[in-house]
């Protein structure tokens, strides 16, 4: 698969309660991180529970690994989608949120080499 789903994120207003819920439901292991609890799902892809402190409070999105975030954003726009957030460089890579023509929001991700 050329662009795999590589990560997921669950946004919430109450991070401790949300972490406890998913840890109890699925036995996921939570590791506190600087931007939210990192989720170890065992055999599946990893994720994060994040509380942004502003809207949107509740969201669930997945991230797709891309070779070039800027080029992917250009292709999104060419195909009728739009850029929602970013691109945002963080210490381990760059992400952006895009919306498809129907309004579904997903993330694009490029890890630093």
VENKAZI-V643993 format. One record per backbone hydrogen bond with DSSP energy under -1.0 kcal/mol. NH is the residue of the N-H (numbers start at 1). CO is the residue of the C=O. Records with the same first field share a line. If there is no record, write none. Layout:
# VENKAZI-V643993
NH = CO  CO
This chain:
# VENKAZI-V643993
6 = 63
7 = 63
8 = 46
9 = 61
10 = 48
11 = 59
12 = 50
18 = 14
19 = 15
20 = 16
21 = 17
22 = 18
23 = 19
24 = 20
25 = 21
26 = 22
27 = 23
29 = 40
31 = 38
37 = 49
38 = 31
39 = 47
40 = 29
47 = 39
48 = 8
49 = 37
50 = 10
59 = 11
61 = 9
63 = 7
64 = 107
65 = 4
66 = 109
72 = 68
73 = 69
74 = 70
75 = 71
76 = 72
77 = 73
78 = 74
79 = 75
80 = 77
81 = 76
82 = 99
84 = 97
85 = 97
88 = 95
90 = 93
93 = 90
94 = 110
95 = 88
96 = 108
97 = 85
98 = 106
99 = 82
100 = 104
103 = 100
106 = 98
107 = 62
108 = 96
109 = 64
110 = 94
112 = 92
